Amino acid sequence: MAIFHATKDNFDELLNTDYAIVDFYGTFCGACVELAPIYTAASNDYGVLRFIKVNTSDERELGNRFDIHYIPTTIYFRNGKEVNRAVGSMDRETLDKMIASLLYEYPAPELKDE
């Protein structure tokens, strides 16, 4: 599955889907670099989801719109509405659990501080 790179001009159009996950990241962020291959692998496994990335260095307006203070921040959307968010990198197991909570509408797992 493709990962869509959002700008302020196409973000709302990309978000117009049943399920979307948005990774707000920065180019020089170590935790963002760590999350990137996990996010890409998940995008190949979940065809029902739209995976979107927003570079907050380039798209400050979107970062402000979604009150992004720390990166990476991953926001989960159902029908265009935010239903959950996670701050910081995560392993694949945690990402899978977060995705399951999005798809099956049950509470997301507690994230551990690392």
C-alpha positions in Angstrom: 0.0 0.0 0.0 1.2 3.5 -0.7 2.1 6.1 2.0 0.6 9.5 1.1 2.7 12.6 1.8 0.3 15.3 2.9 0.5 19.1 2.5 -1.9 21.7 3.7 -3.3 21.6 0.2 -4.2 17.9 0.0 -4.5 16.9 3.7 -8.3 17.2 4.0 -8.8 15.2 0.8 -6.4 12.5 2.0 -8.3 12.3 5.3 -11.6 11.8 3.5 -11.7 8.0 4.1 -13.0 5.5 6.6 -9.7 4.9 8.4 -6.5 6.9 8.3 -3.3 7.0 10.3 -1.2 10.2 10.2 2.5 10.2 11.2 3.6 13.7 12.0 7.4 13.6 11.8 10.5 15.6 11.3 13.4 14.8 9.1 16.1 15.1 11.7 14.2 13.4 14.5 15.8 10.1 15.7 12.6 8.6 17.0 10.9 9.5 13.7 13.6 7.7 11.8 13.1 4.7 14.1 9.4 4.6 13.5 9.6 5.1 9.7 10.3 1.4 8.7 7.7 0.1 11.1 5.1 2.5 9.7 6.0 1.6 6.1 5.8 -2.2 6.9 2.3 -1.7 8.5 1.2 0.3 5.4 1.9 -2.9 3.4 -0.2 -5.1 5.7 -3.3 -3.0 6.2 -5.0 -2.3 2.9 -8.1 -0.9 4.6 -6.2 2.0 6.1 -4.8 5.1 4.5 -1.3 5.8 5.8 -0.4 9.5 5.7 2.8 11.3 6.6 3.2 15.0 7.4 6.7 16.5 7.6 6.1 19.1 10.3 9.3 21.0 9.3 7.7 21.7 5.9 4.0 21.8 7.0 4.0 23.9 10.1 0.4 24.9 9.5 -0.7 21.3 9.8 1.4 20.8 12.9 -0.3 23.8 14.5 -3.7 22.7 13.4 -3.3 19.4 15.2 -1.5 20.8 18.2 1.7 18.8 17.5 4.3 19.6 20.2 6.4 16.5 20.0 7.4 14.2 17.2 6.7 11.7 16.1 3.0 12.0 16.9 0.7 9.4 15.3 -3.0 10.4 15.0 -5.7 7.8 14.2 -8.8 9.0 12.4 -12.1 7.3 11.8 -14.3 9.0 9.2 -12.2 12.1 9.3 -12.4 12.5 13.1 -9.5 12.0 15.4 -10.1 9.0 17.7 -6.7 8.5 19.3 -3.1 9.7 19.2 0.3 8.4 20.4 3.4 10.5 21.0 6.8 8.9 20.4 8.2 6.0 18.6 6.7 2.5 19.0 7.4 -1.0 18.1 5.3 -3.0 15.6 3.3 -4.8 18.2 2.2 -1.6 19.8 1.3 -0.1 16.4 -0.7 -3.2 15.5 -2.6 -2.9 18.8 -3.3 0.8 18.1 -4.6 -0.1 14.6 -6.8 -2.8 16.0 -8.3 -0.3 18.4 -9.0 2.0 15.5 -10.6 -0.7 13.3 -12.6 -2.5 16.0 -13.5 0.6 18.1 -12.2 -0.5 21.5 -9.9 1.4 23.8 -6.3 1.7 22.7 -3.6 0.1 24.8 -1.7 2.2 27.3 1.7 3.3 25.8 4.7 2.7 28.0 7.3 5.5 28.5 10.6 4.2 27.3 
